[in-house]
Amino acid sequence: MLYELIVKSKINTYRSRITSSNTINISNGIYREFKYQYSHPIIPPSLVSLNDKKFIVPEWIEVHPNTELTDIEWIKPIKEYVKPNIEIIEFKSSSSSEIHRVTIKDGKMKCSCMGFFRGRGKCKHTKEVEESRK
């Protein structure tokens, strides 16, 4: 576990340093638990040691030599769910008892009738919806 030692200097400024021990006896100092903050949307943090130095990768942040994975707080971005704008318009088929649905999602239209697929994305239902929106 890492600690941050905050000490008030003679000229009333504060200095801090990271330590792996909270047993140093300083009268004008404050100890608190310390965690490195790491933010990456996909890759979890890992530690690499090179030449007596330790780094959080993949961002290569140099950390205290006694840092463990428990000393790193992974801040994941919050994904907001955006409900798609979907509108469904139903048409009764003129030749059978079927109901055809024109689905409008983000401005793009699709129809459930065979004419939509045969007509390369156009049918009488989608044309009717387009004309009614003009």
Residue frames relative to the residue before (quaternion, step in Angstrom):
aa qw qx qy qz dx dy dz
M 1.0000 0.0000 0.0000 0.0000 0.00 0.00 0.00
L 0.2783 -0.7625 0.5647 0.1491 3.53 -1.02 0.86
Y 0.1663 -0.7663 0.6149 0.0839 3.52 -1.22 0.62
E 0.2816 -0.7100 0.6135 0.2006 3.52 -1.25 0.52
L 0.1855 -0.7701 0.6043 0.0858 3.54 -0.78 1.06
I 0.0870 -0.7875 0.6101 0.0123 3.56 -0.69 1.14
V 0.0367 -0.8124 0.5797 -0.0500 3.55 -0.67 1.18
K 0.3396 -0.7131 0.5792 0.2018 3.54 -1.07 0.87
S 0.3276 -0.7693 0.5195 0.1759 3.55 -0.74 1.08
K 0.7163 -0.4479 0.3241 0.4257 3.57 -1.32 0.04
I 0.7305 0.3933 -0.2329 0.5073 3.59 1.12 -0.56
N 0.5573 -0.6723 0.3382 0.3507 3.56 1.25 0.66
T 0.4898 0.5762 -0.4960 0.4267 3.56 0.90 0.94
Y 0.3776 -0.7280 0.5288 0.2187 3.55 -1.16 0.56
R 0.1038 -0.7623 0.6377 0.0374 3.51 -1.08 0.88
S 0.0966 -0.7980 0.5912 0.0666 3.54 -1.08 0.62
R 0.0105 -0.7721 0.6347 0.0299 3.52 -1.25 0.46
I 0.4389 -0.6794 0.5313 0.2520 3.51 -1.23 0.60
T 0.0278 0.7884 -0.6123 0.0526 3.56 -0.93 0.94
S 0.4235 -0.7011 0.5093 0.2639 3.56 -1.20 0.44
S 0.7186 0.3655 -0.2333 0.5438 3.57 1.28 0.08
N 0.2017 -0.7708 0.5876 0.1411 3.56 -1.08 0.66
T 0.4680 0.7020 -0.4199 0.3344 3.57 1.16 0.59
I 0.4655 0.6514 -0.4706 0.3707 3.61 1.21 0.02
N 0.2907 -0.7800 0.5328 0.1524 3.57 -0.73 1.05
I 0.1463 0.7611 -0.6134 0.1517 3.56 -0.35 1.28
S 0.4135 -0.7559 0.4533 0.2284 3.57 -0.67 1.09
N 0.7781 0.3117 -0.1878 0.5120 3.61 0.97 -0.70
G 0.5590 0.6162 -0.3804 0.4038 3.59 1.15 0.54
I 0.2357 -0.7460 0.6075 0.1374 3.53 -1.27 0.49
Y 0.2019 -0.7571 0.6105 0.1158 3.55 -1.01 0.89
R 0.1017 0.7590 -0.6427 0.0229 3.53 -1.13 0.67
E 0.6043 -0.5633 0.4227 0.3727 3.53 -1.21 0.58
F 0.1531 -0.8074 0.5675 0.0509 3.56 -0.96 0.88
K 0.0095 -0.7670 0.6416 0.0001 3.55 -1.09 0.81
Y 0.4125 -0.6618 0.5646 0.2704 3.53 -1.07 0.80
Q 0.2767 -0.7489 0.5766 0.1737 3.56 -1.03 0.75
Y 0.0586 -0.7897 0.6093 -0.0413 3.51 -0.79 1.17
S 0.0022 -0.8054 0.5927 -0.0058 3.58 -0.82 0.92
H 0.2141 0.7155 -0.6391 0.1838 3.50 -0.80 1.14
P 0.4913 -0.7148 0.4021 0.2933 3.61 -0.75 0.95
I 0.8141 0.2650 -0.1143 0.5040 3.61 1.05 -0.66
I 0.7765 0.3831 -0.1904 0.4626 3.58 0.69 -1.13
P 0.3610 -0.7294 0.5328 0.2318 3.61 -0.74 0.99
P 0.5781 -0.6056 0.4053 0.3671 3.60 -1.12 0.51
S 0.0007 0.7575 -0.6521 -0.0312 3.53 -1.23 0.54
L 0.3886 -0.7318 0.5223 0.2017 3.55 -1.24 0.48
V 0.0756 -0.7728 0.6298 0.0222 3.55 -1.10 0.82
S 0.2051 -0.7645 0.5992 0.1201 3.59 -0.99 0.86
L 0.0724 0.7732 -0.6243 0.0849 3.56 -0.91 1.03
N 0.8580 -0.0575 0.0187 0.5100 3.59 -0.83 1.02
D 0.7009 -0.4864 0.2525 0.4565 3.58 0.80 1.05
K 0.6176 0.4739 -0.3687 0.5079 3.61 1.15 0.52
K 0.2491 -0.7618 0.5822 0.1363 3.54 -1.18 0.62
F 0.1045 -0.8016 0.5885 0.0112 3.55 -1.05 0.85
I 0.3472 -0.6536 0.6205 0.2593 3.53 -1.28 0.56
V 0.0819 -0.7963 0.5985 0.0313 3.57 -0.70 1.06
P 0.5476 -0.0152 -0.8264 -0.1302 1.71 -2.35 0.82
E 0.5719 0.6260 -0.3857 0.3637 3.65 1.16 -0.02
W 0.3248 -0.7912 0.4656 0.2275 3.60 1.30 -0.08
I 0.2391 0.7486 -0.5623 0.2576 3.54 0.72 1.17
E 0.3537 -0.7413 0.5265 0.2193 3.58 -0.66 1.07
V 0.0758 -0.8069 0.5857 -0.0120 3.57 -0.89 1.01
H 0.7099 -0.4167 0.3466 0.4498 3.55 -1.36 0.09
P 0.5707 -0.6376 0.3905 0.3395 3.64 -0.96 0.79
N 0.7144 0.4300 -0.2630 0.4853 3.64 1.12 -0.50
T 0.3534 0.7559 -0.4841 0.2633 3.59 1.22 0.29
E 0.1233 -0.7554 0.6402 0.0648 3.53 -1.11 0.85
L 0.6871 -0.4823 0.3348 0.4281 3.58 -1.23 0.24
T 0.6189 0.5512 -0.3463 0.4395 3.59 1.12 -0.56
D 0.6397 0.5235 -0.3179 0.4644 3.59 1.27 -0.30
I 0.6431 0.4868 -0.3150 0.5002 3.58 1.30 0.14
E 0.1934 -0.7608 0.6117 0.0975 3.55 -0.88 1.02
W 0.2220 -0.7832 0.5712 0.1051 3.56 -0.56 1.22
I 0.1481 -0.7892 0.5941 0.0483 3.56 -0.54 1.21
K 0.1384 -0.8052 0.5748 0.0454 3.54 -0.36 1.27
P 0.4873 -0.6535 0.4783 0.3267 3.58 -0.98 0.74
I 0.4095 -0.6983 0.5326 0.2471 3.55 -1.09 0.74
K 0.2558 -0.7631 0.5766 0.1404 3.52 -0.73 1.09
E 0.2509 -0.7627 0.5799 0.1378 3.50 -0.81 1.03
Y 0.3496 -0.7227 0.5587 0.2080 3.52 -0.91 0.95
V 0.1281 -0.7761 0.6153 0.0515 3.52 -0.76 1.08
K 0.3414 -0.7473 0.5345 0.1981 3.53 -0.56 1.17
P 0.4143 -0.7210 0.4866 0.2679 3.59 -0.69 1.03
N 0.4472 -0.6722 0.5262 0.2671 3.52 -1.14 0.73
I 0.0789 0.8117 -0.5659 0.1213 3.58 -0.16 1.31
E 0.0323 -0.7682 0.6394 -0.0044 3.51 -0.98 0.95
I 0.1202 -0.7918 0.5972 0.0444 3.59 -0.93 0.93
I 0.0707 -0.7749 0.6281 0.0057 3.54 -0.88 1.06
E 0.2124 -0.8048 0.5464 0.0928 3.57 -0.77 1.05
F 0.1050 -0.7621 0.6376 0.0403 3.52 -1.16 0.82
K 0.3547 -0.6949 0.5786 0.2378 3.57 -1.03 0.80
S 0.4861 -0.6788 0.4738 0.2799 3.53 -0.89 0.97
S 0.4222 -0.7093 0.5054 0.2515 3.57 -1.02 0.81
S 0.7367 0.4215 -0.2379 0.4722 3.61 1.16 -0.46
S 0.7971 0.1309 -0.0765 0.5845 3.62 1.17 -0.33
S 0.6344 -0.5369 0.3933 0.3931 3.57 -1.30 -0.17
E 0.4129 0.7268 -0.4567 0.3044 3.59 1.27 0.22
I 0.2539 -0.7159 0.6229 0.1873 3.51 -1.32 0.40
H 0.2012 -0.7763 0.5896 0.0962 3.57 -0.78 1.08
R 0.2023 -0.7915 0.5711 0.0805 3.55 -0.98 0.92
V 0.1879 -0.7277 0.6508 0.1080 3.53 -0.94 0.99
T 0.1261 -0.7914 0.5975 0.0288 3.54 -0.64 1.20
I 0.1105 -0.7763 0.6192 0.0409 3.56 -0.80 1.04
K 0.0686 0.7895 -0.6006 0.1059 3.55 -0.53 1.25
D 0.8390 -0.0911 -0.0043 0.5365 3.55 -0.61 1.22
G 0.7454 -0.4322 0.2121 0.4611 3.57 0.96 0.91
K 0.6447 0.4914 -0.3290 0.4844 3.62 1.24 -0.08
M 0.2526 -0.7917 0.5449 0.1122 3.56 -0.93 0.96
K 0.0122 -0.7506 0.6606 0.0026 3.51 -1.20 0.76
C 0.1532 -0.7784 0.6033 0.0814 3.53 -1.08 0.74
S 0.4685 -0.7006 0.4738 0.2552 3.56 -1.13 0.68
C 0.5492 0.6274 -0.4056 0.3745 3.63 1.23 -0.06
M 0.6137 -0.5627 0.4105 0.3717 3.58 -1.26 0.42
G 0.5841 0.5954 -0.3700 0.4092 3.59 1.10 -0.58
F 0.5971 0.5648 -0.3544 0.4460 3.58 1.12 -0.63
F 0.7080 0.4492 -0.2606 0.4786 3.58 0.93 -0.90
R 0.6668 0.4886 -0.2987 0.4768 3.59 1.03 -0.75
G 0.7337 0.4346 -0.2232 0.4722 3.57 1.04 -0.80
R 0.4904 -0.6988 0.4058 0.3264 3.59 1.22 0.46
G 0.8016 -0.3163 0.1432 0.4867 3.54 0.78 1.04
K 0.6905 0.3812 -0.2837 0.5454 3.58 1.23 0.25
C 0.1038 0.7541 -0.6455 0.0628 3.53 -1.12 0.75
K 0.6930 -0.4783 0.3181 0.4356 3.57 -1.25 0.17
H 0.6172 0.5544 -0.3487 0.4360 3.60 1.14 -0.57
T 0.6868 0.4605 -0.2910 0.4812 3.60 0.87 -0.91
K 0.6209 0.5324 -0.3452 0.4603 3.59 1.07 -0.71
E 0.6445 0.5225 -0.3206 0.4570 3.59 1.01 -0.80
V 0.6445 0.5073 -0.3181 0.4755 3.58 1.01 -0.82
E 0.6436 0.5231 -0.3257 0.4539 3.61 0.94 -0.86
E 0.6843 0.4879 -0.2888 0.4585 3.57 0.91 -0.90
S 0.6583 0.5080 -0.3174 0.4558 3.60 1.04 -0.70
R 0.6824 0.4845 -0.2847 0.4675 3.61 1.19 -0.43
K 0.5402 0.6364 -0.4018 0.3764 3.60 1.23 -0.10
